[in-house]
Amino acid sequence: MSDLKRSLSQHGIEISDWLLHPSGHPEENTPDAVRVSGTESFEPDAGDQLRVQISPPALLPNALGAVLRWFAEEMGDPAGAYYLTLLCVAASLIPSKTRLLIKLRSASLEPPILWGGLMGDASDGESRILGTLINPLRDLQEELYARYQQQLEDYETALRGHKKKRGSRAAGDPPDPPTPVELYTSECEAEVVAQILARQPDRGLLIDPDDLGIFLQSSGAGPGGKRDDRSLWWGLYRGAGLKRREGTTVRTLTPHPSISVIGRIPYYAFRMIWSRCKRYGKDLMPCFAWVRVPLRSYTATQEIPPHGLRRLLETVYRRLQASPPMQHELDEEGRQLWGSWEREINDRVLGATNHKFQLLLIETRERAARIALILHRLDAACSGVIPSVIVPAGTLDRAMEFAMWLQRQAETLLLIR
């Protein structure tokens, strides 16, 4: 029995063997999903099942949540940091036109966009957490790049054949060049990001900056930041169409941009940028959810992320990427729950004496809806099914609980001297 399987077993978790093949195992390349002919969807294989025999984590009531919680405990990391990172990655894989309708009689549509930051000083924890959740995305990116290279070769062959037939009736239209797919980037420049989104208007994008502080500086949130840059990123956080002015006309590059962000930031940079946050205006810092990753001792005997967890994440990410765009709605119980949530948050905003807490609360209100949307799609991906149109009230309740936990995290960080 492997160390992972033994440790999970001690926690009451039993995982089927497909998840636990080590690197180099003869069954390692067994496909975790079967491609449906002519589509980009995936169906679970018969062996693609996990059996969880304990009460799972409140945020993710499935095997993925249980394994992440176990791994966080083994590493001595806050589970909330893994959850936030996973939600940001998952958000970026959801089709960009997907929305959650909060109120039936309003145009309140929340996009699958989430920005998060892991705050800490002199710790390897943030890098380990980000690597655990983002490395499987990099694996998928490598696959897509290899596929694009093959498509490019096929295109060039077809183009040469078309040129030879030029002038004849059999020539027809020239072939269309393939378009590369980018799942993530470390680039922080708005122009670079805009070019990526313009090439893939129906897909989301994850920004994984090497230093979140640098991203915040370039986006206009830091000292000396430009108002135009800040307004651009503020609009992207809201899911507003990405436009470009060309002379007297305005051209829409991407009508439904979807950019999620996750990164690490040292505490001194966090405090410095937050100190510039104004009472009013389009400040970006409240748009981020924050989790502190405390300094801890790290020993070489502690494992890197287990192979099975990486494969599980890859499977879930594939399903998220292949899922169709939808406009989701809350059920009746969920709409009543949302009304209570709005009243609670509004009361907290009015009662808060710290304007930074007020700004955070305003964003927390809408963040709960975004988390509910992402959780709903993530739940379906973990189960290997197409998500339903209706987001259950239980999912919204989980999202609200986590959103409020993130609010308390941010408030605590701002109070540290």
N, C-alpha and C positions, 0 to 999 in steps of 0.2 A: 504494500500500500504506500503511495507517495505521501510526502510530508503534507502537501496541500489537502489530499483526500482525508488523511488522518486528522488534520487540524479541523477541517470542516465537519468531519464526523463527530468530533468532540463537541462541536457547536450544534449538533443535531441536523446537519445539512448533508444530504446524500446527493451526489452528482453523477449522472450517467457517464460511462467510460469515454464516450466520444470527446468529452470536454477535457479529458486529462491526458491525452496522448502527448508525450514529450517530444521535443524537436528531434527529428530523425527517425521517429517511430514509423514503421511501414504503413500505418493507416493515417499518418499525419495529413496527407494530401486528400483524404476522403472529403468530398464536397460537403459542406455544412448546409447547403441549400441547393435546390434544383431549379434551374432557370426555366421558366415557362416559355415555350417556343413562341417567338415573335413578340415578346414583351420584355420589359425590364423588371418584372416582379419576381419575387422569390417565394417559394413555398417550403415549409420546414420538412426535412427528411424524417423518416420514421424514428431514427436514432437521435434526432435533435430535440430531446426532451430533458428537462431538469426536474428533479424531485426535491422539493424543499419541505422539511418536516418540522419546522419551527415557525414561530411567529416572525415574519420577515420585518425588515425595517419599515417604519411608518411611511417614508417617502416613496420607496420602491418596493411594493409588496410582491416580489418575484425573486427568482434565483440570482439575477444580476445584482439586485440590491443586497441580498444576503452575502454574496461573495465580496462585493465592494466593502461592506461593513466589516466582514472578517479580515480582509486585507488591511483596511485602515487600522484595525485594532492590532494586528500583527506588527505594523510599521510604527505604531504610536502616533498616527496622524489623525486629525479631526475628520470624521466621516463626512461632515458637511462640506469640506473642501472637495472631496471626490464627487459628491452629489452636484455641487455647483458646476464643476468642470464638465461633468457628464451632460448636464442640462444644456450648457453652452454649445458643446460639440453636437449634441442631438439636434438642437435648434437649427444649426447651420446646414444640416442634412435634409431638413423638411422642405418640400417644394415651396418656393418663395410666395406663391399666390395663396397659400393656406392661411386661413384666418379663423378667429373665434369671435362669434357674434355674442356680445355680452347681454345686450338688451334688445328685445324683438322690435321695439318701436323707435330705435335710434340707430345711428350709423356707427355705433361704437364697435369697431372691429380691431381686435388685437392680433399683431403679427407674431410669427415664431422667431422673435429676436430677443436675445438675452446677452447682457454684458456682465462680466464678472472679473474680479481681481483677487489674487491670493497675496496677502500682505505678511511679510516677515523679514527678519534681518539675520544674515549669516546662517542660513539654514538650507539644507539640501531638500527639505520636505516639499517645497513648492515645485522644484524641478521633477522630483519623483512622481508627484501627483499628476502634474501636467503630462509627463511622459507616459504614465500608465494609461491615461484616457486618450491622448492624441496620437501615440505611436500606431495604434491600429488604423487610424485615419490616414496616416502616412503610407501604410501598407496598401490601402485601397487607392491612394493617389498614384503609387508606383504602377499598379495594375492598369489604371486608366491611362497613364502616360504610355505604357507599352502598347495598349490598344490603339491609342492615337498615332503612335509611330507606324503601326501596321496599316492603319487607315490612310496615313499620309503616303506611304509607299504605294498602296492601291490607287490612290487618287492620282499620283504622278504617272503611274502606268496608264491609267485611263486617259489622262490628259495628253500623253504622247500619242496614244491611239487616235484621239479626237483630232489632233493637229495633222496627222497623216491623212485623215479623211476630209480635211477642211476643203470646202468648195464643192464637195459632192453632196447629193441628197441624203446619203446615209450618215452624214456627219452628226446631225442632230445638235442638241444643246451641249455645251461643254459641261463636264462634271463639276459638282459643287465641292469645294475644299472642305475637309473635316474641321471640326472645331474642338480645340482642347478643352477638357474639363478640369477645373481647379477646385479642389475641396477646401484648401486652406492656403494661407499666405502669411509670411512674417512682415510683409511690406506695410508701412504705415502711411504712405503718401496717398492722398485722396485720388490723384490722377491715375495712379496704378490700379487702385481698387476699382475705380470707375470703369477702366478698360476691361478688367476681368468680368465685372457684372454685365457690361454691355455684350460680351461674348456669350454669356449664359444667363439670359434674363429670367429663366424659369427656375434657376437653382440658387441656393444660398451659398454663403462663403463664411469660413471661420478665419478670423484674424488672430494669430498667435504670435504677438510681438515678443522679441527677445527680452525687451524691457518695457513693461506697461507704462512706466514713467515717461519714456521717450515717446510712446504713442500718444499719451495725454498732452505732451508738449506740442507735438506736431499737429494734433487735432484742435489746438487752440485753447485747451483747458489750463495749461501752465502759464507761468509768468511770461508776459510779452506775447501771448497767443493772439492770433488774428481773429477778429470777430467773424469774418467770412468763413474761415475754416471751422470755427466753432458752430456756426449756423448750419454748415453743410453736414457735419457729423450729427448734430442734433436732429436734423431731418432724416438722416439715415437710421438713427435709433428709432424714430417714429415710424419708419417704413414708408416715408414719403418718396414719391418718384424722383429719380435722379435725373436732373436736367442740365443742359448746357446752353448758354447764350452764344449765338453765332450771328454777330451783327445786330440786326433788329429783330431777329427771330429767336425763339427758344425751342430747342429740340429735346425731346424726352429720350434719354439714353436707356433707362431701365424703369418701367412703370411700377414694379413691385420689388425694389431692392431688399435683400435680406442678409444682413451682416451681423454675425455674433462675434463677440470678442472675449477672450480669456487670456490672462497673463499674470505675471508676478510683479510685485513692486516692493521696494524696501520701505521700511516704516518712515524714514526721514522724508522721502519723496511723497509718500502718501500725505503726511502732515503738511508739507510745504504747499502742495497743490490744493488741498482742502482749505488752507488758510485764505485762498483767493476766492473761494466760493461766495458769491454775492446773494443778497436776500432775494433779488429778482433777476431774471435774465435766463439765457439758455446755457446754464452751467451743465457740464457733462459728468462731473463727479457723482451726483445723485443718481445718474443713469446706471451706475455700476453697483452690483451686489458685491459685498466684501466679506471675506473670511480670513481670519488670522491663523497662520500656521506657526505655532510656537517653536522655538529652538529646542532641539532634543539631541540626545546622544545617539549616534548611529554606529552599529557594529556590523562587521563584514559577514557575520553569520546570518543576518537577515536577508531574505530572498529578494531578488528583483521580481517584478510582477510575474506571476505564474503563467506558463504557456497557455493553460486552459482559459484564463481570464482574457487574454489577448484574443484568442479565437472566438470566445463568446462575444466580445465587443465588436469584432469584425462582422460577425453574423448580424448583430443588431443594427450596426451602421449600414450594412448593405440593404437591409429591409427598410430602414428609414429613408434612404436615398431613393429606393424603388417605389415607395408609397405614392399614391396619387394626390394631387392637390385637392383640398376640400374647404368648404366654409362650414365650420362646426358651430353648434349651438349648445347652450346649457339646457338641462331639463328643468322642469318646473321647480323642483326642490333646489336646484342649483341657482336659479334666478332669485329665489327668496334668500338663499344663503349669501348671494352677491349683494343684495340690498342691505342685509345686516352688516356685511363687511364694509361697504361704503360708509354707512353711518358710523361704524366704529372708528374707521380711519379718519373721517372728517372730524369727529370729536377729539381724537388724539392730536390732529393738526391744530385745532383751535386751542387745545390745552397746552401745547408745547411752548416752552419759553425760549428754546434754542432754535434759531431760524434754519440751521443746518438739519436739525431733526425734522423740522417741518418739510423741508425739501425732500428728505429721504422718505418720509411717510407718503408724500404725494406720489412718488415713484413706486413705492412698495404697493400701493393700492392697485396700480395697473400691472405691476410685475407679477402679482398673484395670478392674474388672468393669463399672462404669457406662460408662466410655469405650468398652469393647468393644461393649456394647449399642448405644450411640449411633453408633459407627463402622459397625456392621453395617447399621443402618437408613439411615445416610448413604450407604454404598456402594450400597445398593439404589436410593435416590433418585437418585443420580448416573447410574445405569445405566437408570433408568426401568422397574424391575421391582418386583414385590412381594417383600419380604424373605423369605428362607427361615426356617424354624423353627430350624434349626441354625446356630449362630454358629461359623464355622471357627476352628481353632486359630491360623491365621495372623492373623486379626483380633484375637484375644486377645493374641497376641504383640506386635502393633503397639501395642495399648492399654497393655500393661505397660511397653513401652519409653518411651512418652510419659509415663505416670504417674511413672516413675522420674526422667525428665528434669524434670518439674514438682517432684518431691521435692527434687532437687538445687538447683533455682531457689530454692525456699523456704528451704532451709538456708543458701544463700549470702546471701540477703537478711537473714536473722536474724544472720549473723555480721558484717555491715557495721557499722562504728562511725561 
